[in-house]
């Protein structure tokens, strides 16, 4: 081989060596770009995941805080007018209410009136058979006749001895004995007469009469029932004495009312009282204050007052629940209006009566003083403002400063 060919081969090899890097350079750059894009995508995914997690955590905290705030219903207190009367509960009672018992032993022969029957004073209610008493009376009458015969004989003897004494035919001792025997016989006759009258009186109790005009409210016996007049039994046993009838006079009713001490001036004897009943929702009845206890009860701090009402038409029944309206004197009327709130807003705490009010975004416990209790509502005379928002049905765990959110607001009617 010549030198020219050798140089040509070396030049060809060098040229091949120099072109090789030029062909591999585009592949390395594409790989770098691909890795960079993958890294960027991974970073975007990681950032997106972290961002979404942070947003979810933030939303969860917001929801948790929002859920932790209690939602409460509130009510606005209603202004009450100055009070001119007080309304107190009471129960009607029959002016006369009494059980009818038997005064003699025997068996019930007949009864003539049942429950609900209106009877007049003196009407026959029942008849009792008393065979043992009848025999005792007959025996007592026979003993009386014997005693009267002995008395007559003693009287004749005493008169005879007194006449003989005038002629000294008998001694003074014998005459005195005859006179004293007459006195003893007369005392025996008097005793027998009293015994007969006692048994006759007991026998008159065989017929049971109405002691007053009224209505039969109970009948506790029937024909053939054993009637016991006394409370004592043989051999120390106790015989239960049951009432035959129960009667009530309905032409006049009485109502006893416990008037608070602060309003006792409204209960003046002779004053008028208005009565209302749920049975007659649109009617009123007039009563009269007839008497009071004239002393304040130490336990309830109330005055016991009796109100009477004419009930000759019989519309009001004994035992009916009534509301008694008493007018307050001008000097005791309230000068300022009170506030009325529902009874279900009250909180009974050891430190005293409280209500929850919403001020700002927090609940506050406010001490109050109540006046009169109307049942579903109460009168507040101190502690609340007309602009306060009072929490309805507050939780027993409610404390001052608790964050709350108002749900609704309603008014309250007395």
FENZI-V170981 format. One record per backbone hydrogen bond with DSSP energy under -1.0 kcal/mol. CO is the residue of the C=O (numbers start at 1). NH is the residue of the N-H. E is the energy in kcal/mol with one decimal. If there is no record, write none. Layout:
BEGIN
CO/NH/E + CO/NH/E
END
This chain:
BEGIN
2/6/-1.7 + 3/7/-2.1 + 4/8/-1.9 + 5/9/-2.2 + 6/10/-2.0 + 7/11/-2.2 + 8/12/-1.9 + 9/13/-2.4 + 10/14/-2.4 + 11/15/-2.1 + 12/16/-1.8 + 13/17/-2.1 + 14/18/-2.1 + 15/19/-1.6 + 16/20/-1.3 + 19/23/-1.1 + 20/24/-1.0 + 21/25/-1.2 + 24/28/-1.3 + 25/29/-1.4 + 26/30/-1.7 + 27/31/-1.8 + 28/32/-1.8 + 29/33/-2.3 + 30/34/-2.5 + 31/35/-2.4 + 32/36/-2.3 + 33/37/-2.2 + 34/38/-2.5 + 35/39/-2.6 + 36/40/-2.4 + 37/41/-2.7 + 38/42/-2.7 + 39/43/-2.3 + 40/44/-2.5 + 41/45/-2.7 + 42/46/-2.9 + 43/47/-2.8 + 44/48/-2.8 + 45/49/-2.7 + 46/50/-2.7 + 47/51/-2.8 + 48/52/-2.8 + 49/53/-2.4 + 50/54/-2.6 + 51/55/-2.6 + 52/56/-2.6 + 53/57/-2.6 + 54/58/-2.3 + 55/59/-2.8 + 56/60/-2.6 + 57/61/-2.2 + 58/62/-2.2 + 59/63/-2.9 + 60/64/-2.8 + 61/65/-2.6 + 62/66/-2.5 + 63/67/-3.0 + 64/68/-2.2 + 70/405/-2.5 + 72/407/-3.1 + 73/392/-3.0 + 74/410/-1.2 + 75/390/-2.4 + 78/340/-3.1 + 84/328/-2.5 + 86/326/-2.6 + 88/324/-3.5 + 90/322/-2.8 + 92/319/-2.6 + 93/254/-2.6 + 96/249/-2.9 + 98/247/-2.6 + 100/244/-2.8 + 100/245/-1.3 + 106/227/-3.4 + 107/129/-3.6 + 108/224/-3.0 + 110/127/-2.7 + 114/117/-1.7 + 117/216/-2.4 + 119/214/-1.9 + 120/123/-2.0 + 123/210/-2.4 + 125/112/-2.7 + 126/208/-2.7 + 127/109/-2.8 + 127/110/-1.6 + 129/107/-2.2 + 130/134/-2.1 + 131/135/-1.9 + 132/136/-2.2 + 133/137/-2.4 + 134/138/-2.2 + 135/139/-2.4 + 136/140/-2.5 + 137/141/-2.3 + 138/142/-2.0 + 139/143/-2.4 + 140/144/-1.9 + 141/145/-2.0 + 142/146/-2.0 + 143/147/-2.5 + 144/148/-2.6 + 145/149/-2.2 + 146/150/-2.4 + 147/151/-2.1 + 148/152/-2.2 + 149/153/-2.3 + 150/154/-2.4 + 151/155/-2.2 + 152/156/-2.2 + 153/157/-2.4 + 154/158/-2.5 + 155/159/-2.2 + 156/160/-2.3 + 157/161/-2.5 + 158/162/-1.9 + 159/163/-1.9 + 160/164/-2.2 + 161/165/-1.8 + 164/167/-1.0 + 164/169/-2.4 + 165/168/-1.3 + 171/175/-1.6 + 172/176/-2.9 + 173/177/-2.1 + 174/178/-1.8 + 175/179/-2.2 + 176/180/-2.6 + 177/181/-2.0 + 178/182/-1.7 + 179/183/-1.9 + 180/184/-2.2 + 181/185/-2.3 + 182/186/-2.3 + 183/187/-2.1 + 184/188/-2.1 + 185/189/-2.1 + 186/190/-2.3 + 187/191/-2.2 + 188/192/-2.4 + 189/193/-2.6 + 190/194/-2.2 + 191/195/-2.1 + 192/196/-2.3 + 193/197/-2.4 + 194/198/-2.2 + 195/199/-2.2 + 196/200/-2.4 + 197/201/-2.2 + 198/202/-2.3 + 199/203/-2.3 + 200/204/-1.6 + 203/206/-1.7 + 204/207/-1.3 + 206/128/-3.0 + 208/125/-3.8 + 208/126/-1.3 + 210/122/-2.8 + 214/119/-2.7 + 215/248/-1.9 + 216/116/-3.8 + 218/246/-1.9 + 222/225/-2.0 + 225/108/-2.2 + 227/106/-1.9 + 234/237/-1.9 + 237/233/-1.8 + 244/220/-2.4 + 245/100/-3.3 + 246/217/-3.1 + 246/218/-1.2 + 247/98/-2.3 + 248/215/-2.7 + 249/95/-1.0 + 251/311/-2.3 + 252/95/-1.8 + 253/309/-2.4 + 254/93/-2.2 + 255/307/-3.0 + 257/305/-2.7 + 259/303/-3.1 + 260/263/-1.3 + 261/264/-1.5 + 263/266/-2.0 + 264/267/-1.6 + 266/268/-1.0 + 268/271/-2.5 + 271/289/-3.0 + 273/287/-3.3 + 274/325/-3.4 + 275/285/-2.4 + 276/323/-2.6 + 280/283/-1.5 + 285/275/-3.5 + 287/273/-2.2 + 288/308/-2.7 + 289/270/-4.0 + 291/306/-2.8 + 297/301/-2.1 + 301/261/-1.9 + 302/297/-3.0 + 303/259/-2.8 + 304/293/-2.5 + 305/257/-3.1 + 306/290/-1.8 + 306/291/-1.1 + 307/255/-2.8 + 308/288/-2.6 + 309/253/-2.4 + 311/314/-1.5 + 317/320/-1.6 + 320/92/-2.4 + 322/90/-2.2 + 323/276/-2.0 + 324/88/-2.5 + 325/274/-2.0 + 326/86/-2.4 + 329/332/-1.4 + 338/80/-4.3 + 339/380/-3.5 + 340/78/-2.3 + 341/378/-2.5 + 342/345/-1.3 + 343/346/-1.3 + 344/393/-1.8 + 347/354/-2.8 + 349/352/-1.5 + 352/349/-1.5 + 353/368/-1.4 + 354/347/-3.1 + 355/366/-3.0 + 356/391/-3.6 + 357/364/-2.9 + 359/362/-1.3 + 361/404/-2.0 + 362/359/-2.5 + 363/401/-3.1 + 364/357/-2.8 + 366/355/-1.7 + 369/381/-2.7 + 369/382/-1.1 + 372/379/-2.5 + 374/376/-1.1 + 376/343/-2.8 + 377/374/-2.3 + 378/341/-2.0 + 379/371/-3.2 + 380/339/-2.1 + 382/369/-2.3 + 385/388/-1.6 + 389/358/-2.3 + 390/75/-2.3 + 395/398/-1.7 + 399/402/-1.5 + 402/363/-2.1 + 403/70/-1.2 + 405/72/-2.6 + 408/74/-2.6 + 410/76/-2.3
END
